[in-house]
C-alpha cells in the first residue's frame, strides 16, 4: 500500500461545486476525479464522511458509522426516479460561495423526505432488494443509529410542544450539582440522550424493542437515507478506483457524547452512573491554541474495549475500509497516551496524560482485518514513545511544510529530515492556506522558506506543492486551496474557534487549465505520476 510514490489532493466532498448550497455526490464528484486523473494524481483525500455535529464539524459526529446525508445528490435522485426535476424547483439563492448549513438543511431534507415517500408509494423491485440487503449487512450499527435519530426527533417534537415540563424539572434536579442552568436547557432542548426517560437512556434491551416498534416508520426512513448515501458514495468510489485513484478517508479517534455510539455502548466509555462523562478529551496548549483545545468528547474505557477484543473498533475500521481505500487515524498519539481533562473544566490546561492501549490494539485489529492501510496523524506533541508505537505499527506519519520553517535547520517537517514512510502535506484542513500562512508567518519563517527553496516568495502555494512532490515521502498531498492558489479567506477550519468553519467551496471557474498541467508536470518530474 505504501511502496510506490504517489500524489493527490485533499478536498472534502462538501467543498465541491453544486447549485444546491453544498458539494454532493453528483456529477461534480465525478468531474473532480477526471481532473485528478488528467493531472496525473492517484490519491483523493477527504475528511470524515459521517454526519456533521456541533459547529457543523465532521469531527463531532452523532455516528462513527453513518454517512452525511447532506451529501446526497438531488440530481442523482432524479436519475434514480425518486424525484422529478419539478421537485427540485425552485432552488434557493444560498448566498455566498461558502456553505450555509441551515439553508442547505431547509432545502435538502424535505427533498429526501419526498424521495422516501415516492419510494414507499411505488418501490422499484431492484431498489427495494438493494435496500433490504443494505439494512441486513449494516444491521450491527444501523439499527441503533436509526433508533437514536428517531428518538431524538420524537423527544425534540414533544419538547417543542411544551409537553415535557415535568421531565425537565427532574433532569434539573438530577444535574444541578454539575451543570449550569444554561447547560441543562441546552441538553434538554437538543433532546440529548442523557435527558431521555431512564430505561431508554440506559439502552435497556426490552425498552429498545418497545421504542423500535413505536418508531418503526421513522426508523425505516432514516435507514433509507443511509442507503441512498451509501449507494451514491460507492458509485463515486468505484469510479475513482476504475480511474486508478485511491480514496484516503479520515477517522476521528473520538466520538461525540450525544451520539448513537456512546448511547448504545455506554460500558465502553468513562461515564458516571447518570450517564455523563467523568473525563473528556482535549490537547494541552500547542501551536493552535494557548489554552489547549478542549474537545469535550467522552474518553474510552480501554480495559472494557480490551475485554471485547476491541470489537467496536474492529467493526468501525472494517466499515471505514469499505468506504475508502486508505484511512487516516486522527490523533494517533492517543493510542499511546491521551490528554484527560475533568468533565466541566473551563479549558484543557489542567489535564493529565493517560496511557492508551498501545500496540495491543493494532495487533488485535490486524488478526481480524489483516494488514491495515492506515496513516497515523502524528502532529502536535509527539514523544519518543509515540514515535516508537508508529514505527512498530509500521504506519506512515504526517509531515506538514507549514510547520517546517523557522529557527530549526533540522526541523522534522523539512524534506531533508523526512523519510520514505511519511505523507508530506503543504497544509491540512486545520491549517491556513499556504498563501494565508505566508501572509501571517514571522519574518524568520519567511526568510527560512525563501532561502530553503531559493525563491522570492511570490508564488508560495506552488513553491510548497513543488517541495512536497519533490520530498522523499511516499505520498504527497496538497489541499485544493493551494492548487487553486487561494488566500486565507478560503481555509477550511480554524482550530479553537467554534463558528465559521467547514464551509469552503470552490467553483470550476477558479480552476485554470494550467493548474492541471502543473500537477501533471510535477507528478511526472518527481516520480509520482499515475501510470508512469
Secondary structure, 3 states (H helix, E strand, C coil): CCCCCEEEEECCHHHCCCCCCCCCCCHHHHHHHHHHHHCCCCEEECCCCCCCCHHHCCCCCCCCCCCCHHHCCHHHHHHCCCCCHHHHCCCCCCCCCCCCHHHHHHHHHHHHHHHHHHHHHCCCHHHHHHHHHHHHHCHHHHHHHHHHHHHHHHHHHHHHCCCCHHHHHHHHHHHCCCCCHHHHHHHHHCCCHHHCCHHHHCCCHHHHHHHHHHCHHHHHHHHHHHHHHHHHHHHHHHHHHHCCCEEEEEECCCCCCCCHHHHHCHHHECECCCCCECEEEEECCCCCCCCCEEEEEECECHHHHHHCCCHHHHHHHHHHHHHCCEEEECCHHHHCEEEEEECCCCCCCCEEEEECCCHHHHHHHHHHHCCCCEEECCCCCCCHHHHHHHHHHCCEEEEEHHHCCCCCCCCCCCHHHCCCCEEEECCCCCCCCHHHHHHHCCHHHHHHHHHHHCCCCCCHHHHHHHHHHHCCCCEEEEEHHHHCCCCHHHCCCCCCCCCCCCCCCCCHHHCCHHHHHHHHHHHHHCCCCCCC
